[in-house]
């Protein structure tokens, strides 16, 4: 059995590096641009990360047996394409937001978006694998969760600085195109 600290730091390092430039950051930036509430997006994402990391560390193997990985990958790809198209053409929601109404709160939107996008993702599979190898699931889950929170915090802080300089409509267009590209890449891989 690998020590607690070794399991924790190994998982933290690997997950942090894996998440840099990952679709999670794109989702967080898109939510931040839409809702302008970094705190609520952060807390929604944090809860989703907790649920997904625990599931990856404790029940990952069973979940991978129930849902074939190719099916999860295809569903994720289609989800990204749909989100990208929706982001590009959402005129009604822009008007609704300007009038003060929203279909989902930032917390709920970030929780649901992160949960759906990250279910069966490489991070969740990595946490399961590291947990099995180290035989120290608590350290692995904690390291994975804190790495995700760290990257989330960095993304939202940097994203907030970017949002102050780039017009919202341009960011929405760029975000929509990036979602479609990620979806196509996922479908082709």
ZAFITOR-697312 format. One record per atom (N, C-alpha, C): residue in three letters; x, y, z. Coordinates in pm, whole numbers, padded with zeros to 5 digits, always signed. Each point is the difference from the previous one (the first is absolute). Example, Ala and Ser with C-alpha at 12.3 -4.5 7.8 and 13.67 -1.06 7.14 Angstrom:
<fidos>
Ala+01319-00569+00780 Ala-00089+00119+00000 Ala+00090+00120+00000 Ser-00035+00105-00072 Ser+00082+00119+00006 Ser-00077+00109+00073 
</fidos>
This chain:
<fidos>
Unk+00084-00118+00000 Unk-00084+00118+00000 Unk+00089+00125+00000 Unk-00036+00094-00086 Unk+00073+00125-00012 Unk-00048+00095+00111 Unk+00090+00084+00052 Unk-00036+00089+00111 Unk-00107+00101-00041 Unk-00066+00054+00101 Unk-00105+00100-00022 Unk+00054+00118-00079 Unk+00112+00058+00044 Unk+00055+00119-00066 Unk+00044-00030-00143 Unk+00061-00114-00021 Unk+00043-00036-00135 Unk-00121-00016-00093 Unk-00105-00066+00049 Unk-00122-00017-00079 Unk-00064+00135-00028 Unk-00008+00084+00102 Unk-00062+00132-00014 Unk+00074+00084-00103 Unk+00133+00016+00016 Unk+00076+00087-00090 Unk+00011-00056-00141 Unk+00006-00131-00014 Unk+00002-00060-00133 Unk-00131+00032-00073 Unk-00111-00023+00069 Unk-00131+00026-00062 Unk-00018+00149-00028 Unk+00034+00085+00095 Unk-00013+00145-00018 Unk+00079+00045-00123 Unk+00123-00046-00012 Unk+00087+00041-00111 Unk-00054-00048-00134 Unk-00036-00126-00008 Unk-00047-00057-00126 Unk-00131+00065-00044 Unk-00095+00013+00092 Unk-00130+00058-00034 Unk+00016+00148-00038 Unk+00082+00074+00071 Unk+00022+00141-00034 Unk+00054+00014-00142 Unk+00099-00080-00034 Unk+00059+00007-00134 Unk-00100-00045-00107 Unk-00078-00102+00032 Unk-00099-00049-00097 Unk-00108+00104-00028 Unk-00036+00078+00099 Unk-00111+00095-00015 Unk+00040+00130-00067 Unk+00128+00029-00008 Unk+00043+00124-00068 Unk-00039-00009-00147 Unk-00079+00096-00046 Unk-00044+00001-00139 Unk-00110-00099-00031 Unk-00060-00060+00100 Unk-00105-00099-00020 Unk-00135+00069-00024 Unk-00096-00077-00044 Unk-00133+00054-00028 Unk-00066+00058+00124 Unk+00041-00043+00118 Unk-00056+00054+00124 Unk+00022+00151+00008 Unk+00117+00044-00040 Unk+00029+00143+00002 Unk-00089+00075-00098 Unk-00026-00059-00114 Unk-00088+00062-00098 Unk-00142+00014+00056 Unk-00046-00102+00067 Unk-00134+00004+00061 Unk-00004+00109+00107 Unk+00100+00004+00085 Unk+00003+00101+00107 Unk+00002+00142-00057 Unk+00080+00023-00102 Unk+00007+00132-00061 Unk-00132+00038-00065 Unk-00063-00096-00064 Unk-00129+00025-00063 Unk-00107+00036+00104 Unk+00000-00072+00111 Unk-00096+00030+00107 Unk+00029+00134+00065 Unk+00127+00031+00017 Unk+00037+00129+00057 Unk-00044+00114-00091 Unk+00019-00018-00131 Unk-00041+00103-00096 Unk-00151+00019+00001 Unk-00071-00109+00014 Unk-00146+00009-00004 Unk-00058+00061+00126 Unk+00047-00044+00115 Unk-00064+00039+00126 Unk+00072+00112+00076 Unk+00128+00020-00029 Unk+00079+00103+00070 Unk-00001-00018+00151 Unk-00009-00123+00044 Unk-00001-00029+00143 Unk+00101-00111+00028 Unk+00127+00038+00011 Unk+00106-00098+00021 Unk-00018-00082+00126 Unk-00053+00063+00104 Unk-00017-00071+00128 Unk-00102-00114-00014 Unk-00114+00028-00062 Unk-00102-00105-00015 Unk+00045-00109-00096 Unk+00068+00039-00107 Unk+00054-00099-00095 Unk+00102-00088+00072 Unk+00085+00062+00081 Unk+00102-00074+00075 Unk-00064-00102+00094 Unk-00101+00042+00075 Unk-00063-00092+00096 Unk-00076-00111-00070 Unk-00067+00030-00110 Unk-00068-00105-00076 Unk+00098-00100-00057 Unk+00110+00051-00056 Unk+00103-00088-00055 Unk+00066-00082+00110 Unk+00023+00063+00116 Unk+00064-00070+00113 Unk-00083-00120+00044 Unk-00131+00019+00007 Unk-00088-00111+00040 Unk+00003-00111-00105 Unk-00001+00039-00127 Unk+00008-00100-00107 Unk+00133-00075+00006 Unk+00109+00073+00021 Unk+00131-00065+00010 Unk+00004-00098+00117 Unk-00059+00039+00112 Unk-00003-00091+00117 Unk-00073-00128-00034 Unk-00118+00014-00059 Unk-00078-00119-00033 Unk+00073-00088-00100 Unk+00057+00061-00102 Unk+00068-00077-00105 Unk+00129-00064+00049 Unk+00074+00070+00084 Unk+00126-00055+00051 Unk-00027-00117+00094 Unk-00101+00015+00084 Unk-00036-00111+00090 Unk-00046-00119-00082 Unk-00084+00025-00100 Unk-00047-00110-00083 Unk+00118-00066-00072 Unk+00095+00082-00049 Unk+00117-00056-00068 Unk+00087-00082+00093 Unk+00018+00046+00121 Unk+00086-00069+00095 Unk-00063-00124+00061 Unk-00131+00006+00021 Unk-00067-00109+00072 Unk-00074-00094-00096 Unk-00072+00056-00096 Unk-00087-00083-00084 Unk+00038+00002-00148 Unk+00115+00051-00033 Unk+00041+00015-00140 Unk-00003-00128-00080 Unk+00048-00105+00057 Unk+00005-00126-00073 Unk-00140-00050-00035 Unk-00092+00005+00095 Unk-00135-00046-00024 Unk-00071+00086-00105 Unk+00022+00131+00006 Unk-00062+00090-00098 Unk+00050-00029-00141 Unk+00129-00031-00011 Unk+00055-00028-00133 Unk-00055-00131-00057 Unk-00042-00091+00086 Unk-00061-00124-00047 Unk-00143+00027-00049 Unk-00071+00086+00070 Unk-00140+00029-00034 Unk-00011+00081-00128 Unk+00082+00104-00014 Unk-00005+00089-00116 Unk+00127-00020-00082 Unk-00013-00056-00120 Unk+00120-00019-00084 Unk+00068+00134-00029 Unk+00133+00001+00005 Unk+00074+00125-00014 Unk-00022+00066-00136 Unk-00018-00080-00106 Unk-00024+00061-00132 Unk-00134+00074-00003 Unk-00099-00051+00072 Unk-00130+00066+00006 Unk+00009+00133+00076 Unk+00072-00001+00112 Unk+00019+00123+00077 Unk+00073+00104-00085 Unk+00101-00043-00073 Unk+00077+00090-00084 Unk-00087+00061-00111 Unk-00083-00082-00064 Unk-00088+00050-00105 Unk-00105+00096+00056 Unk-00055-00032+00115 Unk-00098+00089+00063 Unk+00064+00133+00035 Unk+00122-00003+00053 Unk+00071+00123+00033 Unk+00025+00083-00125 Unk+00042-00064-00108 Unk+00027+00071-00125 Unk-00126+00070-00051 Unk-00110-00072-00003 Unk-00126+00059-00046 Unk-00044+00113+00093 Unk+00020-00017+00129 Unk-00035+00104+00096 Unk+00079+00128-00028 Unk+00128-00013-00030 Unk+00082+00117-00029 Unk-00045+00069-00128 Unk-00033-00076-00102 Unk-00047+00060-00125 Unk-00133+00072+00023 Unk-00090-00062+00074 Unk-00130+00063+00029 Unk+00020+00128+00082 Unk+00086-00005+00101 Unk+00027+00120+00081 Unk+00060+00109-00087 Unk+00092-00036-00089 Unk+00062+00098-00089 Unk-00102+00065-00091 Unk-00086-00081-00062 Unk-00103+00055-00087 Unk-00097+00088+00079 Unk-00039-00048+00116 Unk-00092+00077+00084 Unk+00062+00134+00040 Unk+00129-00002+00033 Unk+00070+00122+00038 Unk+00002+00100-00116 Unk+00018-00049-00122 Unk+00006+00088-00117 Unk-00135+00061-00037 Unk-00109-00073+00024 Unk-00130+00047-00048 Unk-00095+00045+00109 Unk+00043+00008+00121 Unk-00091+00032+00109 Unk-00032+00149+00007 Unk-00093+00043-00079 Unk-00044+00139-00001 Unk-00108+00023+00106 Unk-00091-00093+00016 Unk-00109+00016+00096 Unk+00054+00010+00142 Unk+00099-00080+00032 Unk+00056+00004+00135 Unk+00071+00131+00028 Unk+00062+00059-00104 Unk+00065+00130+00020 Unk-00103+00104+00042 Unk-00114+00000-00067 Unk-00104+00095+00035 Unk-00054-00028+00140 Unk-00019-00125+00032 Unk-00050-00038+00131 Unk+00096+00043+00110 Unk+00132-00020-00024 Unk+00100+00038+00098 Unk+00001+00151+00021 Unk-00014+00075-00110 Unk-00001+00145+00012 Unk-00120+00049+00080 Unk-00111-00076-00006 Unk-00119+00036+00077 Unk+00010-00050+00144 Unk+00104-00074+00033 Unk+00022-00044+00137 Unk-00039-00144+00027 Unk-00053-00072-00099 Unk-00041-00139+00023 Unk+00103-00098-00053 Unk+00009-00116+00062 Unk+00091-00106-00044 Unk-00069-00133+00019 Unk+00035-00096-00086 Unk-00062-00131+00012 Unk+00059-00079+00117 Unk+00128+00012+00025 Unk+00066-00070+00111 Unk+00088+00099+00076 Unk+00017-00026+00128 Unk+00093+00082+00078 Unk+00143-00037-00041 Unk+00096+00088+00023 Unk+00140-00033-00031 Unk+00047-00126+00073 Unk-00045-00017+00125 Unk+00038-00118+00078 Unk-00050-00127-00067 Unk-00129-00004-00034 Unk-00059-00119-00062 Unk+00060-00027-00137 Unk+00018+00106-00078 Unk+00056-00016-00135 Unk+00142-00056+00006 Unk+00081+00050+00093 Unk+00138-00050+00008 Unk+00003-00143+00055 Unk-00085-00028+00097 Unk-00004-00136+00054 Unk-00040-00099-00110 Unk-00107+00032-00071 Unk-00048-00092-00104 Unk+00097-00008-00118 Unk+00053+00113-00043 Unk+00092+00000-00114 Unk+00127-00077+00027 Unk+00060+00023+00115 Unk+00123-00071+00036 Unk-00029-00149+00021 Unk-00109-00030+00067 Unk-00035-00141+00026 Unk-00017-00078-00129 Unk-00076+00055-00094 Unk-00022-00069-00127 Unk+00126-00012-00082 Unk+00077+00106-00006 Unk+00120-00001-00084 Unk+00111-00087+00056 Unk+00009-00010+00131 Unk+00111-00072+00061 Unk-00031-00145+00036 Unk-00124-00042-00013 Unk-00036-00138+00031 Unk+00072-00095-00095 Unk+00082-00088+00054 Unk+00076-00094-00080 Unk+00122+00062-00068 Unk+00034+00121+00039 Unk+00113+00072-00060 Unk+00132-00062+00046 Unk+00108+00038-00067 Unk+00132-00054+00033 Unk+00041+00028+00144 Unk-00045+00113+00055 Unk+00034+00032+00139 Unk-00065-00100+00095 Unk-00125-00031-00024 Unk-00071-00094+00086 Unk+00063-00140-00010 Unk+00036-00039-00120 Unk+00064-00130-00020 Unk+00139-00002+00065 Unk+00072+00111-00009 Unk+00132+00010+00061 Unk-00009-00012+00152 Unk-00098+00069+00059 Unk-00017-00008+00146 Unk-00030-00144+00041 Unk-00084-00068-00076 Unk-00028-00141+00031 Unk+00127-00084-00008 Unk+00076+00018-00108 Unk+00121-00080-00019 Unk+00103+00026+00110 Unk+00021+00127+00032 Unk+00097+00033+00105 Unk-00046-00052+00136 Unk-00129+00004+00023 Unk-00055-00052+00125 Unk+00024-00150+00011 Unk-00019-00071-00110 Unk+00021-00144+00001 Unk+00146-00036+00021 Unk+00090+00076-00065 Unk+00144-00028+00010 Unk+00053+00034+00139 Unk-00039+00115+00052 Unk+00056+00044+00129 Unk-00066-00070+00119 Unk-00118-00050-00021 Unk-00081-00059+00108 Unk-00022+00100+00112 Unk-00008+00123-00038 Unk-00023+00108+00094 Unk-00105+00094-00061 Unk-00127-00046-00007 Unk-00101+00077-00072 Unk-00025+00140+00057 Unk+00009+00017+00130 Unk-00027+00132+00057 Unk+00103+00102-00048 Unk+00127-00037+00003 Unk+00107+00092-00046 Unk-00016+00030-00148 Unk-00037-00102-00077 Unk-00017+00017-00143 Unk-00119+00090-00031 Unk-00112-00024+00066 Unk-00119+00083-00021 Unk+00029+00144+00042 Unk+00063+00018+00114 Unk+00032+00135+00048 Unk+00095+00072-00095 Unk+00103-00068-00046 Unk+00095+00059-00093 Unk-00066+00038-00132 Unk-00085-00088-00051 Unk-00070+00028-00125 Unk-00097+00116+00014 Unk-00075+00001+00109 Unk-00097+00106+00023 Unk+00068+00136+00016 Unk+00104+00006+00080 Unk+00069+00128+00022 Unk+00068+00049-00128 Unk+00047-00091-00084 Unk+00058+00040-00128 Unk-00106+00063-00090 Unk-00118-00061-00003 Unk-00108+00055-00081 Unk-00044+00137+00050 Unk-00007+00015+00132 Unk-00038+00128+00059 Unk+00106+00107-00031 Unk+00125-00039+00008 Unk+00111+00092-00029 Unk-00009+00051-00144 Unk-00019-00091-00096 Unk-00009+00039-00141 Unk-00126+00083-00024 Unk-00109-00036+00065 Unk-00125+00077-00011 Unk+00021+00143+00048 Unk+00062+00016+00114 Unk+00026+00133+00055 Unk+00085+00083-00095 Unk+00109-00059-00050 Unk+00088+00071-00093 Unk-00075+00041-00127 Unk-00079-00091-00052 Unk-00076+00026-00122 Unk-00097+00116+00019 Unk-00072-00001+00111 Unk-00098+00106+00024 Unk+00066+00135+00027 Unk+00112+00000+00070 Unk+00071+00125+00026 Unk+00056+00060-00129 Unk+00066-00083-00081 Unk+00055+00047-00126 Unk-00113+00036-00096 Unk-00104-00081+00000 Unk-00116+00026-00085 Unk-00067+00132+00032 Unk-00009+00033+00127 Unk-00061+00126+00040 Unk+00081+00118-00055 Unk+00131-00011+00004 Unk+00086+00106-00054 Unk-00018+00013-00151 Unk-00016-00112-00068 Unk-00021+00001-00145 Unk-00136+00062-00033 Unk-00102-00037+00078 Unk-00135+00050-00026 Unk-00010+00151+00014 Unk+00085+00058+00078 Unk-00001+00146+00015 Unk+00054+00069-00125 Unk+00071-00075-00086 Unk+00065+00060-00117 Unk-00064-00039-00133 Unk-00069-00112-00006 Unk-00057-00050-00126 Unk-00152+00014+00007 Unk-00061+00055-00106 Unk-00146+00012-00002 Unk-00068-00137+00015 Unk-00110-00001+00072 Unk-00072-00124+00030 Unk-00045-00074-00126 Unk-00048+00072-00100 Unk-00047-00064-00124 Unk+00115-00072-00071 Unk+00119+00061-00001 Unk+00115-00063-00064 Unk+00041-00125+00077 Unk+00000+00009+00131 Unk+00036-00116+00082 Unk-00100-00114-00019 Unk-00127+00034-00012 Unk-00103-00102-00024 Unk+00023-00068-00134 Unk+00034+00077-00102 Unk+00027-00056-00132 Unk+00121-00094+00005 Unk+00109+00047+00060 Unk+00122-00082+00013 Unk-00030-00127+00079 Unk-00074+00014+00109 Unk-00036-00115+00083 Unk-00081-00101-00079 Unk-00099+00047-00076 Unk-00082-00091-00080 Unk+00082-00077-00101 Unk+00089+00069-00069 Unk+00087-00065-00099 Unk+00090-00104+00067 Unk+00058+00036+00116 Unk+00087-00095+00070 Unk-00075-00124+00046 Unk-00124+00017+00049 Unk-00081-00116+00039 Unk-00022-00093-00118 Unk-00033+00056-00116 Unk-00024-00082-00119 Unk+00128-00073-00041 Unk+00114+00069+00004 Unk+00128-00063-00035 Unk+00032-00115+00095 Unk-00017+00023+00132 Unk+00025-00107+00097 Unk-00092-00118-00026 Unk-00128+00027-00028 Unk-00095-00108-00031 Unk+00041-00081-00121 Unk+00043+00068-00106 Unk+00043-00071-00121 Unk+00124-00082+00027 Unk+00096+00056+00073 Unk+00122-00074+00034 Unk-00035-00125+00082 Unk-00091+00015+00096 Unk-00041-00115+00082 Unk-00069-00107-00087 Unk-00082+00042-00095 Unk-00066-00096-00088 Unk+00099-00075-00087 Unk+00103+00070-00045 Unk+00100-00062-00089 Unk+00101-00086+00073 Unk+00014+00020+00132 Unk+00102-00078+00073 Unk-00055-00127+00056 
</fidos>
